[in-house]
């Protein structure tokens, strides 16, 4: 695969989605870095199928995937990685509308922290 003009393909096989609010990013009450006092603990289970992609707390996600690169000669290289995504503005494939942009403070609208 040394010739830069050769055709290569990359196949991505998604393996799982992680909502970054699960570790505090854009979370309603456990926002990243907020101090709640000594020994404050809470558990929350997120049902990925029922989450609204338009909700401000859901715009920051990571998708884990296996990636396979195939060169013109058929040689393959496979790896695993994460795609971190934050959607700001309209994104038709997920039905995210233009009303979900960051406000002047840099926070998604509707979040209170």
Secondary structure as GFF3:
##gff-version 3
##sequence-region A 1 113
A	DSSP	beta_strand	9	19	.	.	.	ID=ss1
A	DSSP	three_ten_helix	20	23	.	.	.	ID=ss2
A	DSSP	three_ten_helix	48	50	.	.	.	ID=ss3
A	DSSP	three_ten_helix	56	58	.	.	.	ID=ss4
A	DSSP	beta_strand	60	70	.	.	.	ID=ss5
A	DSSP	beta_strand	76	86	.	.	.	ID=ss6
A	DSSP	three_ten_helix	92	94	.	.	.	ID=ss7
###
